[in-house]
Amino acid sequence: MQQCETVGEDGVKLSANWDHGTLRTTSVNSAYEGHMFLLFITEQVEAWPEKDICERTWI
């Protein structure tokens, strides 16, 4: 797993498993490719640099 740090934007630290495959979709005028990965939250902080302009919401 790769460690990711998004504390500045979201106030969380993550571990990511990058081996879940590639997603491809096409429409009439374009084609898109994306990569699917599973994120594990390893730490959540209450104060982070962009807290005043970013809202953290869990769904």
PyMOL Python script that loads the backbone (N, CA, C, O; Angstrom):
from pymol import cmd

cmd.read_pdbstr("""\
ATOM      1  N   MET A   1       0.828  -1.189   0.000  1.00  0.00           N
ATOM      2  CA  MET A   1       0.000   0.000   0.000  1.00  0.00           C
ATOM      3  C   MET A   1       0.869   1.248   0.000  1.00  0.00           C
ATOM      4  O   MET A   1       1.937   1.285   0.609  1.00  0.00           O
ATOM      5  N   GLN A   2       0.397   2.240  -0.679  1.00  0.00           N
ATOM      6  CA  GLN A   2       1.106   3.510  -0.740  1.00  0.00           C
ATOM      7  C   GLN A   2       0.471   4.477   0.247  1.00  0.00           C
ATOM      8  O   GLN A   2      -0.752   4.525   0.382  1.00  0.00           O
ATOM      9  N   GLN A   3       1.305   5.244   0.936  1.00  0.00           N
ATOM     10  CA  GLN A   3       0.815   6.240   1.877  1.00  0.00           C
ATOM     11  C   GLN A   3       0.536   7.538   1.135  1.00  0.00           C
ATOM     12  O   GLN A   3       1.346   7.973   0.316  1.00  0.00           O
ATOM     13  N   CYS A   4      -0.601   8.158   1.415  1.00  0.00           N
ATOM     14  CA  CYS A   4      -0.968   9.436   0.812  1.00  0.00           C
ATOM     15  C   CYS A   4      -1.273  10.410   1.942  1.00  0.00           C
ATOM     16  O   CYS A   4      -1.827  10.021   2.970  1.00  0.00           O
ATOM     17  N   GLU A   5      -0.920  11.645   1.755  1.00  0.00           N
ATOM     18  CA  GLU A   5      -1.210  12.636   2.778  1.00  0.00           C
ATOM     19  C   GLU A   5      -2.030  13.752   2.170  1.00  0.00           C
ATOM     20  O   GLU A   5      -1.564  14.441   1.262  1.00  0.00           O
ATOM     21  N   THR A   6      -3.242  13.941   2.656  1.00  0.00           N
ATOM     22  CA  THR A   6      -4.124  14.994   2.189  1.00  0.00           C
ATOM     23  C   THR A   6      -4.527  15.897   3.338  1.00  0.00           C
ATOM     24  O   THR A   6      -5.609  16.484   3.321  1.00  0.00           O
ATOM     25  N   VAL A   7      -3.663  16.011   4.336  1.00  0.00           N
ATOM     26  CA  VAL A   7      -3.976  16.806   5.522  1.00  0.00           C
ATOM     27  C   VAL A   7      -4.250  18.255   5.149  1.00  0.00           C
ATOM     28  O   VAL A   7      -5.141  18.875   5.730  1.00  0.00           O
ATOM     29  N   GLY A   8      -3.511  18.810   4.196  1.00  0.00           N
ATOM     30  CA  GLY A   8      -3.695  20.207   3.819  1.00  0.00           C
ATOM     31  C   GLY A   8      -5.082  20.512   3.293  1.00  0.00           C
ATOM     32  O   GLY A   8      -5.627  21.575   3.591  1.00  0.00           O
ATOM     33  N   GLU A   9      -5.668  19.616   2.522  1.00  0.00           N
ATOM     34  CA  GLU A   9      -6.970  19.863   1.916  1.00  0.00           C
ATOM     35  C   GLU A   9      -8.126  19.269   2.705  1.00  0.00           C
ATOM     36  O   GLU A   9      -9.178  19.899   2.817  1.00  0.00           O
ATOM     37  N   ASP A  10      -7.957  18.083   3.248  1.00  0.00           N
ATOM     38  CA  ASP A  10      -9.070  17.361   3.858  1.00  0.00           C
ATOM     39  C   ASP A  10      -8.903  17.051   5.335  1.00  0.00           C
ATOM     40  O   ASP A  10      -9.867  16.673   6.001  1.00  0.00           O
ATOM     41  N   GLY A  11      -7.707  17.206   5.850  1.00  0.00           N
ATOM     42  CA  GLY A  11      -7.477  16.875   7.247  1.00  0.00           C
ATOM     43  C   GLY A  11      -7.411  15.384   7.513  1.00  0.00           C
ATOM     44  O   GLY A  11      -7.711  14.944   8.623  1.00  0.00           O
ATOM     45  N   VAL A  12      -7.022  14.591   6.509  1.00  0.00           N
ATOM     46  CA  VAL A  12      -6.911  13.148   6.693  1.00  0.00           C
ATOM     47  C   VAL A  12      -5.608  12.633   6.093  1.00  0.00           C
ATOM     48  O   VAL A  12      -5.058  13.229   5.167  1.00  0.00           O
ATOM     49  N   LYS A  13      -5.127  11.523   6.632  1.00  0.00           N
ATOM     50  CA  LYS A  13      -4.015  10.780   6.049  1.00  0.00           C
ATOM     51  C   LYS A  13      -4.582   9.455   5.575  1.00  0.00           C
ATOM     52  O   LYS A  13      -5.434   8.863   6.236  1.00  0.00           O
ATOM     53  N   LEU A  14      -4.104   8.993   4.425  1.00  0.00           N
ATOM     54  CA  LEU A  14      -4.673   7.816   3.780  1.00  0.00           C
ATOM     55  C   LEU A  14      -3.625   6.788   3.418  1.00  0.00           C
ATOM     56  O   LEU A  14      -2.457   7.114   3.208  1.00  0.00           O
ATOM     57  N   SER A  15      -4.059   5.534   3.347  1.00  0.00           N
ATOM     58  CA  SER A  15      -3.299   4.471   2.696  1.00  0.00           C
ATOM     59  C   SER A  15      -4.114   4.054   1.489  1.00  0.00           C
ATOM     60  O   SER A  15      -5.335   3.924   1.576  1.00  0.00           O
ATOM     61  N   ALA A  16      -3.451   3.844   0.368  1.00  0.00           N
ATOM     62  CA  ALA A  16      -4.165   3.497  -0.858  1.00  0.00           C
ATOM     63  C   ALA A  16      -3.605   2.221  -1.458  1.00  0.00           C
ATOM     64  O   ALA A  16      -2.391   2.037  -1.539  1.00  0.00           O
ATOM     65  N   ASN A  17      -4.506   1.344  -1.879  1.00  0.00           N
ATOM     66  CA  ASN A  17      -4.142   0.150  -2.618  1.00  0.00           C
ATOM     67  C   ASN A  17      -4.468   0.430  -4.077  1.00  0.00           C
ATOM     68  O   ASN A  17      -5.639   0.570  -4.432  1.00  0.00           O
ATOM     69  N   TRP A  18      -3.457   0.512  -4.923  1.00  0.00           N
ATOM     70  CA  TRP A  18      -3.631   0.943  -6.304  1.00  0.00           C
ATOM     71  C   TRP A  18      -3.967  -0.206  -7.259  1.00  0.00           C
ATOM     72  O   TRP A  18      -4.005   0.026  -8.468  1.00  0.00           O
ATOM     73  N   ASP A  19      -4.207  -1.414  -6.790  1.00  0.00           N
ATOM     74  CA  ASP A  19      -4.338  -2.577  -7.670  1.00  0.00           C
ATOM     75  C   ASP A  19      -5.777  -2.990  -7.963  1.00  0.00           C
ATOM     76  O   ASP A  19      -6.050  -4.185  -8.072  1.00  0.00           O
ATOM     77  N   HIS A  20      -6.690  -2.059  -8.091  1.00  0.00           N
ATOM     78  CA  HIS A  20      -8.083  -2.447  -8.304  1.00  0.00           C
ATOM     79  C   HIS A  20      -8.556  -2.298  -9.741  1.00  0.00           C
ATOM     80  O   HIS A  20      -9.732  -2.526 -10.024  1.00  0.00           O
ATOM     81  N   GLY A  21      -7.671  -1.920 -10.652  1.00  0.00           N
ATOM     82  CA  GLY A  21      -8.018  -1.961 -12.064  1.00  0.00           C
ATOM     83  C   GLY A  21      -8.261  -0.611 -12.713  1.00  0.00           C
ATOM     84  O   GLY A  21      -8.182   0.439 -12.076  1.00  0.00           O
ATOM     85  N   THR A  22      -8.558  -0.678 -14.006  1.00  0.00           N
ATOM     86  CA  THR A  22      -8.776   0.503 -14.829  1.00  0.00           C
ATOM     87  C   THR A  22     -10.226   0.539 -15.284  1.00  0.00           C
ATOM     88  O   THR A  22     -10.792  -0.487 -15.663  1.00  0.00           O
ATOM     89  N   LEU A  23     -10.817   1.707 -15.245  1.00  0.00           N
ATOM     90  CA  LEU A  23     -12.179   1.905 -15.733  1.00  0.00           C
ATOM     91  C   LEU A  23     -12.111   2.641 -17.061  1.00  0.00           C
ATOM     92  O   LEU A  23     -11.377   3.620 -17.199  1.00  0.00           O
ATOM     93  N   ARG A  24     -12.875   2.170 -18.033  1.00  0.00           N
ATOM     94  CA  ARG A  24     -12.923   2.842 -19.331  1.00  0.00           C
ATOM     95  C   ARG A  24     -14.381   3.076 -19.707  1.00  0.00           C
ATOM     96  O   ARG A  24     -15.231   2.211 -19.496  1.00  0.00           O
ATOM     97  N   THR A  25     -14.661   4.232 -20.255  1.00  0.00           N
ATOM     98  CA  THR A  25     -15.996   4.545 -20.736  1.00  0.00           C
ATOM     99  C   THR A  25     -15.887   5.408 -21.984  1.00  0.00           C
ATOM    100  O   THR A  25     -14.941   6.181 -22.140  1.00  0.00           O
ATOM    101  N   THR A  26     -16.844   5.269 -22.851  1.00  0.00           N
ATOM    102  CA  THR A  26     -16.860   6.078 -24.065  1.00  0.00           C
ATOM    103  C   THR A  26     -18.246   6.680 -24.243  1.00  0.00           C
ATOM    104  O   THR A  26     -19.250   6.106 -23.821  1.00  0.00           O
ATOM    105  N   SER A  27     -18.278   7.833 -24.867  1.00  0.00           N
ATOM    106  CA  SER A  27     -19.537   8.453 -25.261  1.00  0.00           C
ATOM    107  C   SER A  27     -19.430   8.790 -26.739  1.00  0.00           C
ATOM    108  O   SER A  27     -18.464   8.397 -27.392  1.00  0.00           O
ATOM    109  N   VAL A  28     -20.381   9.493 -27.261  1.00  0.00           N
ATOM    110  CA  VAL A  28     -20.398   9.804 -28.692  1.00  0.00           C
ATOM    111  C   VAL A  28     -19.150  10.567 -29.115  1.00  0.00           C
ATOM    112  O   VAL A  28     -18.582  10.281 -30.169  1.00  0.00           O
ATOM    113  N   ASN A  29     -18.714  11.533 -28.310  1.00  0.00           N
ATOM    114  CA  ASN A  29     -17.618  12.407 -28.717  1.00  0.00           C
ATOM    115  C   ASN A  29     -16.318  12.221 -27.945  1.00  0.00           C
ATOM    116  O   ASN A  29     -15.337  12.904 -28.241  1.00  0.00           O
ATOM    117  N   SER A  30     -16.276  11.327 -26.972  1.00  0.00           N
ATOM    118  CA  SER A  30     -15.048  11.228 -26.176  1.00  0.00           C
ATOM    119  C   SER A  30     -14.922   9.867 -25.508  1.00  0.00           C
ATOM    120  O   SER A  30     -15.874   9.090 -25.436  1.00  0.00           O
ATOM    121  N   ALA A  31     -13.721   9.608 -25.027  1.00  0.00           N
ATOM    122  CA  ALA A  31     -13.435   8.384 -24.278  1.00  0.00           C
ATOM    123  C   ALA A  31     -12.681   8.780 -23.014  1.00  0.00           C
ATOM    124  O   ALA A  31     -11.868   9.705 -23.036  1.00  0.00           O
ATOM    125  N   TYR A  32     -12.946   8.092 -21.931  1.00  0.00           N
ATOM    126  CA  TYR A  32     -12.306   8.386 -20.658  1.00  0.00           C
ATOM    127  C   TYR A  32     -11.697   7.118 -20.086  1.00  0.00           C
ATOM    128  O   TYR A  32     -12.214   6.019 -20.288  1.00  0.00           O
ATOM    129  N   GLU A  33     -10.607   7.282 -19.380  1.00  0.00           N
ATOM    130  CA  GLU A  33      -9.978   6.172 -18.678  1.00  0.00           C
ATOM    131  C   GLU A  33      -9.628   6.655 -17.284  1.00  0.00           C
ATOM    132  O   GLU A  33      -9.071   7.740 -17.119  1.00  0.00           O
ATOM    133  N   GLY A  34      -9.950   5.861 -16.292  1.00  0.00           N
ATOM    134  CA  GLY A  34      -9.633   6.196 -14.910  1.00  0.00           C
ATOM    135  C   GLY A  34      -9.143   4.965 -14.183  1.00  0.00           C
ATOM    136  O   GLY A  34      -9.321   3.842 -14.655  1.00  0.00           O
ATOM    137  N   HIS A  35      -8.539   5.170 -13.058  1.00  0.00           N
ATOM    138  CA  HIS A  35      -8.020   4.078 -12.249  1.00  0.00           C
ATOM    139  C   HIS A  35      -8.787   4.019 -10.935  1.00  0.00           C
ATOM    140  O   HIS A  35      -8.984   5.040 -10.278  1.00  0.00           O
ATOM    141  N   MET A  36      -9.219   2.818 -10.554  1.00  0.00           N
ATOM    142  CA  MET A  36      -9.966   2.627  -9.329  1.00  0.00           C
ATOM    143  C   MET A  36      -9.020   2.193  -8.217  1.00  0.00           C
ATOM    144  O   MET A  36      -8.168   1.329  -8.419  1.00  0.00           O
ATOM    145  N   PHE A  37      -9.176   2.796  -7.046  1.00  0.00           N
ATOM    146  CA  PHE A  37      -8.371   2.398  -5.901  1.00  0.00           C
ATOM    147  C   PHE A  37      -9.189   2.545  -4.635  1.00  0.00           C
ATOM    148  O   PHE A  37     -10.126   3.342  -4.572  1.00  0.00           O
ATOM    149  N   LEU A  38      -8.832   1.784  -3.647  1.00  0.00           N
ATOM    150  CA  LEU A  38      -9.500   1.772  -2.362  1.00  0.00           C
ATOM    151  C   LEU A  38      -8.658   2.565  -1.376  1.00  0.00           C
ATOM    152  O   LEU A  38      -7.461   2.312  -1.243  1.00  0.00           O
ATOM    153  N   LEU A  39      -9.268   3.522  -0.682  1.00  0.00           N
ATOM    154  CA  LEU A  39      -8.557   4.353   0.286  1.00  0.00           C
ATOM    155  C   LEU A  39      -8.926   3.940   1.701  1.00  0.00           C
ATOM    156  O   LEU A  39     -10.095   3.701   2.003  1.00  0.00           O
ATOM    157  N   PHE A  40      -7.937   3.861   2.554  1.00  0.00           N
ATOM    158  CA  PHE A  40      -8.133   3.596   3.970  1.00  0.00           C
ATOM    159  C   PHE A  40      -7.691   4.830   4.744  1.00  0.00           C
ATOM    160  O   PHE A  40      -6.547   5.264   4.612  1.00  0.00           O
ATOM    161  N   ILE A  41      -8.572   5.393   5.539  1.00  0.00           N
ATOM    162  CA  ILE A  41      -8.211   6.551   6.357  1.00  0.00           C
ATOM    163  C   ILE A  41      -7.410   6.050   7.544  1.00  0.00           C
ATOM    164  O   ILE A  41      -7.880   5.210   8.311  1.00  0.00           O
ATOM    165  N   THR A  42      -6.192   6.569   7.693  1.00  0.00           N
ATOM    166  CA  THR A  42      -5.330   6.151   8.795  1.00  0.00           C
ATOM    167  C   THR A  42      -5.303   7.174   9.916  1.00  0.00           C
ATOM    168  O   THR A  42      -4.957   6.843  11.051  1.00  0.00           O
ATOM    169  N   GLU A  43      -5.665   8.419   9.609  1.00  0.00           N
ATOM    170  CA  GLU A  43      -5.696   9.464  10.635  1.00  0.00           C
ATOM    171  C   GLU A  43      -6.603  10.594  10.162  1.00  0.00           C
ATOM    172  O   GLU A  43      -6.588  10.969   8.990  1.00  0.00           O
ATOM    173  N   GLN A  44      -7.397  11.135  11.095  1.00  0.00           N
ATOM    174  CA  GLN A  44      -8.258  12.282  10.811  1.00  0.00           C
ATOM    175  C   GLN A  44      -7.959  13.347  11.849  1.00  0.00           C
ATOM    176  O   GLN A  44      -8.026  13.082  13.049  1.00  0.00           O
ATOM    177  N   VAL A  45      -7.628  14.551  11.397  1.00  0.00           N
ATOM    178  CA  VAL A  45      -7.302  15.633  12.325  1.00  0.00           C
ATOM    179  C   VAL A  45      -8.450  16.632  12.363  1.00  0.00           C
ATOM    180  O   VAL A  45      -9.209  16.745  11.400  1.00  0.00           O
ATOM    181  N   GLU A  46      -8.580  17.349  13.460  1.00  0.00           N
ATOM    182  CA  GLU A  46      -9.666  18.317  13.616  1.00  0.00           C
ATOM    183  C   GLU A  46      -9.315  19.690  13.068  1.00  0.00           C
ATOM    184  O   GLU A  46     -10.212  20.468  12.743  1.00  0.00           O
ATOM    185  N   ALA A  47      -8.032  20.004  12.959  1.00  0.00           N
ATOM    186  CA  ALA A  47      -7.601  21.292  12.413  1.00  0.00           C
ATOM    187  C   ALA A  47      -6.603  21.033  11.293  1.00  0.00           C
ATOM    188  O   ALA A  47      -5.643  20.284  11.474  1.00  0.00           O
ATOM    189  N   TRP A  48      -6.829  21.655  10.126  1.00  0.00           N
ATOM    190  CA  TRP A  48      -5.916  21.518   8.999  1.00  0.00           C
ATOM    191  C   TRP A  48      -5.863  22.851   8.265  1.00  0.00           C
ATOM    192  O   TRP A  48      -6.750  23.685   8.445  1.00  0.00           O
ATOM    193  N   PRO A  49      -4.830  23.072   7.433  1.00  0.00           N
ATOM    194  CA  PRO A  49      -4.598  24.378   6.826  1.00  0.00           C
ATOM    195  C   PRO A  49      -5.781  24.961   6.044  1.00  0.00           C
ATOM    196  O   PRO A  49      -5.985  26.174   6.083  1.00  0.00           O
ATOM    197  N   GLU A  50      -6.557  24.152   5.343  1.00  0.00           N
ATOM    198  CA  GLU A  50      -7.642  24.678   4.519  1.00  0.00           C
ATOM    199  C   GLU A  50      -9.021  24.481   5.140  1.00  0.00           C
ATOM    200  O   GLU A  50     -10.023  24.494   4.424  1.00  0.00           O
ATOM    201  N   LYS A  51      -9.089  24.298   6.453  1.00  0.00           N
ATOM    202  CA  LYS A  51     -10.365  24.045   7.121  1.00  0.00           C
ATOM    203  C   LYS A  51     -11.372  25.174   6.900  1.00  0.00           C
ATOM    204  O   LYS A  51     -12.573  24.921   6.801  1.00  0.00           O
ATOM    205  N   ASP A  52     -10.894  26.412   6.823  1.00  0.00           N
ATOM    206  CA  ASP A  52     -11.799  27.548   6.662  1.00  0.00           C
ATOM    207  C   ASP A  52     -12.436  27.617   5.273  1.00  0.00           C
ATOM    208  O   ASP A  52     -13.480  28.250   5.112  1.00  0.00           O
ATOM    209  N   ILE A  53     -11.831  26.982   4.271  1.00  0.00           N
ATOM    210  CA  ILE A  53     -12.390  27.048   2.919  1.00  0.00           C
ATOM    211  C   ILE A  53     -12.856  25.687   2.391  1.00  0.00           C
ATOM    212  O   ILE A  53     -13.489  25.627   1.337  1.00  0.00           O
ATOM    213  N   CYS A  54     -12.555  24.602   3.097  1.00  0.00           N
ATOM    214  CA  CYS A  54     -12.973  23.257   2.680  1.00  0.00           C
ATOM    215  C   CYS A  54     -13.837  22.634   3.765  1.00  0.00           C
ATOM    216  O   CYS A  54     -13.533  22.750   4.953  1.00  0.00           O
ATOM    217  N   GLU A  55     -14.902  21.980   3.359  1.00  0.00           N
ATOM    218  CA  GLU A  55     -15.767  21.288   4.304  1.00  0.00           C
ATOM    219  C   GLU A  55     -15.601  19.787   4.121  1.00  0.00           C
ATOM    220  O   GLU A  55     -15.731  19.272   3.011  1.00  0.00           O
ATOM    221  N   ARG A  56     -15.313  19.093   5.207  1.00  0.00           N
ATOM    222  CA  ARG A  56     -15.164  17.634   5.152  1.00  0.00           C
ATOM    223  C   ARG A  56     -16.522  17.010   5.456  1.00  0.00           C
ATOM    224  O   ARG A  56     -17.111  17.267   6.505  1.00  0.00           O
ATOM    225  N   THR A  57     -17.008  16.194   4.537  1.00  0.00           N
ATOM    226  CA  THR A  57     -18.297  15.536   4.697  1.00  0.00           C
ATOM    227  C   THR A  57     -18.137  14.066   4.352  1.00  0.00           C
ATOM    228  O   THR A  57     -17.580  13.731   3.306  1.00  0.00           O
ATOM    229  N   TRP A  58     -18.619  13.186   5.218  1.00  0.00           N
ATOM    230  CA  TRP A  58     -18.540  11.748   4.971  1.00  0.00           C
ATOM    231  C   TRP A  58     -19.896  11.261   4.499  1.00  0.00           C
ATOM    232  O   TRP A  58     -20.932  11.628   5.055  1.00  0.00           O
ATOM    233  N   ILE A  59     -19.879  10.431   3.467  1.00  0.00           N
ATOM    234  CA  ILE A  59     -21.135   9.868   2.969  1.00  0.00           C
ATOM    235  C   ILE A  59     -21.088   8.361   2.997  1.00  0.00           C
ATOM    236  O   ILE A  59     -22.057   7.706   2.614  1.00  0.00           O
TER     237      ILE A  59
END
""", "prot")
cmd.dss("prot")
cmd.show_as("cartoon", "prot")
cmd.util.cbc("prot")
cmd.orient("prot")
